Amino acid sequence: MVWTMGELLCEIMRPEPDMPLDKASVFLGPYPSGAPAIFINTVAKLGQPAGIIGGVGRDDFGKCLLERLKGSGVDCSLVREFDDGATGVAFVTYFSNGERRFLFHFPDTPATKATAPEPDRLGKVSYFHIMGCSIMAEPGFGDEIIKLMTSLAASGTKVSFDPNIRPELMQGGHDKIKEVMQYCNVLLPGREELLMVSGASTIDEALNLCFKNPHLEIIAMKDGARGCTIYTRSESFTVDVYQVDVKDQTGAGDAFDAGFICGLIEGLPLQDAAKMATAAAALNTAAFGPMEGDISTPNIQKLIGM
């Protein structure tokens, strides 16, 4: 089973590019969101047992999230509904040059109030997935995630980590990133994130530094329109993106993570796992909203076979 622990949010989105957040205009939403939620929702849609630990308010946005996740088959038994505080929210807008701007309202909300459960409540866990935004947004919440990570890793669970660095959420979380990196088996960064978490100035230097960690098995580097490059200690290869009519890129990296981890669990060759991940990301971008993409195993196979 795949588990994650992190923020559950509703996302409120500008409907078109180049609509800044500091000007009065329209929004669309609420859309179920939060990087860990997008990830675990995709894992469940791809047929793997999946669960999330987190918190929502006992309100309509919390209901929106739980209904979506449960409807996809995600185990939400460890999502706590809080009476004191509203469900976390993120406002987002995109610009024609590729930049995006977030306005987060989830530190100090139920999104960061969950505590780590006893590991035996999770059953047999194949992968525990961590998002950098989750460990950086609120120090105490990050500590709870790392506490659970260390317990699970000690019992044989593999740790997958997407640095998912959000400058808007940085609260001195660099030490927590270093701690997660020590346990990480599968690293899923963007190009710039790989340089940031390694402290390197080139990709080759970053790879050498990261692979000094004896636990690290795979680096799957996401590189936007250039696809992804997969690195192990013995090989590397690139997989191109799949062409779709892109509606919204929000959540594509989280869907990629889910597709890749599901491919590994299924025992696929690395190249096929990377294709599965890339196809999941593409399908996610073909719909407006962070987890609205029509992602399924048949649709991924169809896209790969085109």
ABEGO torsion letter per residue (X at the ends): XBBBBEBBBBBBBBABBGBBAABBBBBBOBBBBEAAAAAAAAAAAAGBBBBBBBBBBBBAAAAAAAAAAAAAGBBAAABBBBABEBBBBBBBBBBAAGBBBBBBBABGBAAAABBBBBAAAAEBBABBBBBAAAAAABAAAAAAAAAAAAAAAAAGBBBBBBAGBBAAABBGAAAAAAAAAAABABBBBBAAAAAAAAGBABAAAAAAAAAABAABABBBBBAEAAEBBBBBAABBBBBBBBBBBBABABGAAAAAAAAAAAAAAAGBBAAAAAAAAAAAAAAAAABBEAAABBBBAAAAAAAAAX
